[in-house]
Amino acid sequence: MASPFDQSTYQVRFEWGAAGLARLAPADIVVVVDVLRFSSTVPDAVASGVVVTLDDAREWSSNGAAVAASAEGALVLLGGLRNAAAVARAVQAVQERRQQRTSVAVIAAGEKAPDGALRFAVEDQLGAGAVIAALTDLGIDHTAPDAAVAAEGFRALKGALRHLLSASGSARELEIGVASTARMAESGIVPASVADAASLDSSDMVPELRDGRFAPFV
């Protein structure tokens, strides 16, 4: 029997973290949203020719990379504020190739609290909402209530993205310093700044997880 929380009757779904992805019905496409660092940094690295493997990414992104690793059997794309419109176009392209309705699970990675529990992250809520809103703008709009709320929250707050991200707990934590910054440097990865991460639709790069590494969506 289907779970009342699997959002299986909707084309566009929304949840939090790897556990949230597991609660959803299997989707054709999983969009991983980890705005402060993972899904804002990997597009730049891929665009510059840096090889980013999933195993390497898990060393410096325990949240977003863990979601990507959990999305077995689906096309995995990385999305956020910077490339929301580009991600929506990629989903539309996949649907046109398949010539059938294509289901999409947009997963906000969230943050780990000190006790190990998943913590709400405002930047990922906004990033997921941006992707869902962009899908809606293209007519991919059969959204679960969870997804609709995220999209409309983004639309209402899109004028304040830079302030909201810079004032978030995650951004303040990055200012203090986190161990992942050094691990990224060791891998040759330059992290996207908070200001860059808040720059709506400033990038057309959509990384796709293919054979264990991230490559441009084609």
N, C-alpha and C positions, 0 to 999 in steps of 0.2 A: 504494500500500500504506500502511495506517495506521501511524503511528509508535508504538512501544511506550511512548512518553512522552506521548501525546496525551490519555490518560485518557478516551477516547471511550466506553468501555463503562460509564462511571459517570455518574450524574445530577449529583452534586456533586463539583466538581473544585477543586484548589488549586494555585496556582503563584505565582511572584515576578516582578513587574515586567512591562513591556511585552513583553520578550523571552519571558518565561514564558507570557504570554497567547498569543503567537504559536505556542508549542509545543503548546498545547492544541487539541483539536478545537473548532470553532465552537460557542458556547453561546448559548442563548436569552437568558440574563441574565448580565451581568458585574457583580459587586459589587467596587468599588474600595475597598481598605482602606489608608488612610494616616493612622494614628491621631494622630500629633503634627503637627498643624495641619490638613491638608486635610479629611479626612473627619470630623473633630470640629468644625471651625470652620464649614464651609459649611452644615451643618444649622441652626446658630444664625442665620447671616446670612440664609438663605432664610426662616426662621420670622419674622424681624423685618422682612421685606419688602425687604431689600437685593437688588439684581439682581447675580447672580454669573454671568458668562459663562465659557465654557471658555477663551477667549482671555485673559481677565483672570486666571483662576486659574493659567494656565501661567506667568504672570509671577512668582508667588510660591509655586508648588508644582510644581517640575519633575518630581517623582516621581509623585504621585497623578494629577495632571492629564494627564500623558503617558500613563498607562495608560488613563484615560477616553477620551482622543483616539484611542487605538489600537483601541478596542472597536467597530469598525464593524459595523453590522448587528445589534447586540444592544441590549437594553434595559440601560442603564447606571444603577446605583444606587450611592450612597455609603454605606459601612457602617463600623462600628467598635465599640468597646466601648460607647459611649454609646447606640447605637440598634440593637444586635444583634437583639434580639427583634422590634423594629419592622421591620427589614429582612426577617427570616424571614417575618413575616406578609405583607409585600408580595409576596415570592416566592410564597407560598401563594395569595394573591389572583390573581396572574397565572396560575398553574397552573389554578386553578378557572375563570377566564375562558376559557382556551384549551381546557379539557376534555381535556387530554393532558399526558403527562409533560413537564416543562419542565427543561431542563438549566441548571445554574448554575456559573459559573466565579468562584470567590472569589480575588481577586488581591491579594496583599500588595505594597504599593508598594516597600518597602525604602528604603534610603538610598544616596546616591552617595558612594563613597569618594573620597579625593583624586585617585586615578588614573582616576576615571570609572567604575570597575566598580561593580556593584550590591552593596551591603552588607546583610547580614542585619540586621533591626531587630526587637528583641524586642517592641516595642509593636505592630508590625504582625502578627507571628506570633500574639500573644494576641488582637488584634482579629479577625483572620481566623478563629481558632479559636472565638471567641465567636459569630460569625455562623454558622459550620458547626454548632456545638453547638445553637444555637437552631433551625436547620433540622431537625436530627435530632429535637429535642423535638417538632416538629410532624409528624413522620413522613416528612419528606423526607430519607431516611437511606441512600440507595444511594450511599455516599461512596467516592471513591478512597482508597487507603491514605494518600496524602499529606494528604488532607483529614481523614481519621480521626485521624491523629497530631496534627494541629493542634488539632482539637476536644478530644481527650483531654488534651492538654497544657494547654489553657485550663481545663478542668474541674479539673485537679489544682492549678492555681495561682491560681484565681479569688479566693481569699481574700487574696492578696497583690498585687493589681493596682496599688494606689496606690504601694506600695513599689517594685515592679518597674519601673513606668514612671518614677518620679522618680529612680531609680538608674541608668536606662539612659543609654547614651552620647548618644542623641538629646536627652534632656532636659537633660543637662549642657551640650550644645552650645547649646541654646536659652538657658540661663542665661548663657553667655558672650556670646551675641548673634550673630544671623545677619542677613544682608542682607534676607531675605524679610520680616522683621518690619516694616521701614520700607515696603517695597513694599505690604504688606497695608494699612498705615495710609493710604497714599496712595489706595488703592482703597476706603477707608471700611470696611474689614473689621477687626473686633476678634478677635484670635486666641484660641481656647480655651486655657485654662491646662492644664498637665500634670495637675493634680488633676481638672479638669473632664473631660479626655479619659479618665481612669481610672474615671470614675463609670459603672458598669455599668447599662445600660438606664435612664438618666436622661432620655432623649429619645425621643419618638415620631415625630420628623421624619425622613423618608427622602427625601433629594434624588434627583431623577431628571434625567438629562441629556436635555433635549428642545429641539430646534431651536437647539442651540448655547449653551443656558443651563441653569442648574440651577433646578428648580422642584419643589414638593412632589409626591411620588408620589400619583397618584389612580387 
